[in-house]
Amino acid sequence: MASENTPQTAQSRLVAELETALIHAPESAELHSALGNALKRQGRLREALFHHRQAIERSPSAPELRSNYAAALLVAGDLNGAIDAFRAALELMPQHGELCYNLATALQHAGRLAEAAASYRRALELLPDHARAETNLGCTLKGLGQVEEAITHLRRAVSLEPSNSDAQ
């Protein structure tokens, strides 16, 4: 009988391989973070968060590890924790546009629209052709009652990505 090769079995194999690797290198921040990402994809959020915290403990000055942790917190629904973790990552790498975008998304989900708009603007300063940031800024500005400016950003989003149905 041929073995199944579904995305789920591939993810399960990856988790098992990373767990085995951690037995041999328990102090590896990168392995803890990779395992946290794999567990997050499986929906095993408590375990994912544990491994992301382990990664940060081992390499506290690595912004990508903090970003991975923040993303897992966001998926787990801990918006304030995600916001704090994205901000901590940005302190280490303030010119990282994708981190600004991710922070803005967390702020938007938390209903902190003025802060989200500022972070989307910062993301667009760093990544001027980021269509999702344009779309989300437009939607955020609409929520703040700034309709004219929202329309400008939504039009820009469509010009960057004509198939973007969220901006239309």
VEXGU-129831 format. One line per field, with one value per residue (C-alpha): residue number from 1; z negated, x negated, y. Coordinates in nm, 3 decimals, decimal comma, padded with zeros to 5 digits. Each point is the difference from the previous one (the first is absolute). Layout:
BEGIN
n: c(NUM;...)
Z: c(Z;...)
X: c(X;...)
Y: c(Y;...)
REM end
This chain:
BEGIN
n: c(1;2;3;4;5;6;7;8;9;10;11;12;13;14;15;16;17;18;19;20;21;22;23;24;25;26;27;28;29;30;31;32;33;34;35;36;37;38;39;40;41;42;43;44;45;46;47;48;49;50;51;52;53;54;55;56;57;58;59;60;61;62;63;64;65;66;67;68;69;70;71;72;73;74;75;76;77;78;79;80;81;82;83;84;85;86;87;88;89;90;91;92;93;94;95;96;97;98;99;100;101;102;103;104;105;106;107;108;109;110;111;112;113;114;115;116;117;118;119;120;121;122;123;124;125;126;127;128;129;130;131;132;133;134;135;136;137;138;139;140;141;142;143;144;145;146;147;148;149;150;151;152;153;154;155;156;157;158;159;160;161;162;163;164;165;166;167;168)
Z: c(00,000;00,099;-00,281;00,005;00,083;-00,103;-00,136;-00,343;00,006;00,128;-00,288;-00,248;00,136;-00,024;-00,363;-00,082;00,171;-00,182;-00,334;00,065;00,099;-00,324;-00,200;00,149;-00,011;-00,280;-00,016;00,367;00,024;00,372;-00,057;-00,273;00,229;00,298;-00,221;-00,127;00,358;00,096;-00,307;00,075;00,349;-00,165;-00,233;-00,305;-00,132;-00,365;00,103;00,274;-00,245;-00,242;00,266;00,120;-00,359;-00,024;00,319;-00,137;-00,329;00,194;00,241;-00,143;00,253;00,310;00,139;00,228;-00,303;-00,170;00,322;00,021;-00,363;00,070;00,301;-00,214;-00,268;00,269;00,124;-00,362;-00,042;-00,248;00,173;-00,278;-00,029;00,378;00,002;-00,276;00,176;00,337;-00,172;-00,169;00,339;00,151;-00,275;00,127;00,369;00,041;00,379;00,063;00,202;-00,033;-00,380;00,016;00,216;-00,240;-00,300;00,183;00,074;-00,367;-00,103;00,254;-00,132;-00,352;00,114;-00,057;00,335;-00,042;-00,106;00,283;00,255;-00,122;00,023;00,349;00,106;-00,137;00,185;00,322;-00,055;-00,011;00,258;00,233;00,231;-00,273;00,134;-00,317;-00,213;00,235;-00,022;-00,377;-00,047;00,217;-00,203;-00,326;00,111;00,102;-00,352;-00,133;00,218;00,231;00,314;00,262;-00,109;-00,025;00,363;00,108;-00,167;00,130;00,354;-00,040;-00,123;00,311;00,224;-00,168;00,005;00,241;-00,120;-00,361;-00,069;-00,354;00,138;00,260)
X: c(00,000;-00,138;-00,045;00,218;-00,173;00,255;-00,085;00,109;-00,233;-00,284;00,059;00,012;-00,330;-00,153;00,110;-00,144;-00,330;-00,027;00,080;-00,275;-00,244;00,078;-00,099;-00,347;-00,011;00,234;-00,158;00,066;00,222;00,052;00,127;00,239;00,134;00,034;00,184;00,223;00,086;00,075;00,217;00,185;00,081;00,146;00,213;-00,194;-00,026;-00,088;-00,299;-00,092;-00,005;-00,214;-00,264;00,006;-00,062;-00,286;-00,149;00,014;-00,156;-00,292;-00,042;00,172;-00,148;00,132;00,295;00,119;00,050;00,209;00,197;00,074;00,116;00,220;00,156;00,082;00,153;00,212;00,128;00,069;00,214;-00,230;00,011;-00,169;-00,276;-00,048;-00,015;-00,261;-00,207;00,013;-00,109;-00,287;-00,110;00,023;-00,222;-00,267;00,066;00,187;-00,045;00,183;00,309;00,164;-00,022;00,170;00,272;00,047;00,017;00,259;00,208;-00,003;00,093;00,283;00,136;-00,015;00,208;-00,285;00,057;-00,200;-00,307;00,060;00,019;-00,332;-00,165;00,142;-00,137;-00,341;00,016;00,076;-00,293;-00,223;00,188;00,173;00,149;00,158;00,355;00,136;-00,130;00,174;00,323;-00,012;-00,092;00,297;00,235;-00,144;00,040;00,358;00,059;-00,143;00,240;-00,276;00,183;-00,176;-00,345;00,129;00,114;-00,343;-00,172;00,253;-00,046;-00,376;00,044;00,200;-00,262;-00,268;00,206;00,297;00,138;00,022;00,372;-00,035;-00,098;00,276)
Y: c(00,000;00,341;00,247;00,308;00,324;00,262;00,344;-00,125;-00,300;00,219;00,241;-00,289;-00,131;00,346;00,035;-00,342;00,085;00,333;-00,164;-00,255;00,274;00,185;-00,307;00,038;00,382;00,115;00,346;00,079;00,307;-00,062;-00,355;00,115;00,272;-00,237;-00,250;00,280;00,097;-00,361;-00,052;00,326;-00,130;-00,311;00,212;-00,115;00,352;-00,062;-00,211;00,248;00,289;-00,202;-00,064;00,361;00,115;-00,250;00,144;00,355;-00,107;-00,148;00,292;00,310;00,241;-00,179;00,200;-00,281;-00,226;00,267;00,049;-00,374;00,006;00,304;-00,173;-00,304;00,224;00,167;-00,337;-00,100;00,313;00,175;00,337;00,198;-00,259;00,006;00,380;00,000;-00,268;00,178;00,322;-00,182;-00,135;00,348;00,140;-00,237;00,066;00,333;00,016;-00,329;00,083;-00,340;00,024;00,341;-00,154;-00,293;00,235;00,211;-00,309;-00,101;00,355;00,004;-00,331;00,146;00,298;00,244;00,167;00,321;-00,198;-00,248;00,281;00,143;-00,341;-00,066;00,339;-00,095;-00,333;00,187;00,236;-00,307;-00,209;00,249;-00,265;-00,215;-00,044;-00,166;00,288;00,247;-00,200;-00,035;00,365;00,095;-00,219;00,133;00,361;-00,073;-00,131;00,327;00,199;00,126;-00,110;00,215;-00,113;-00,358;00,013;00,124;-00,296;-00,253;00,132;-00,031;-00,357;-00,088;00,162;-00,214;-00,318;00,018;-00,335;00,129;-00,041;00,137;00,340;00,021)
REM end
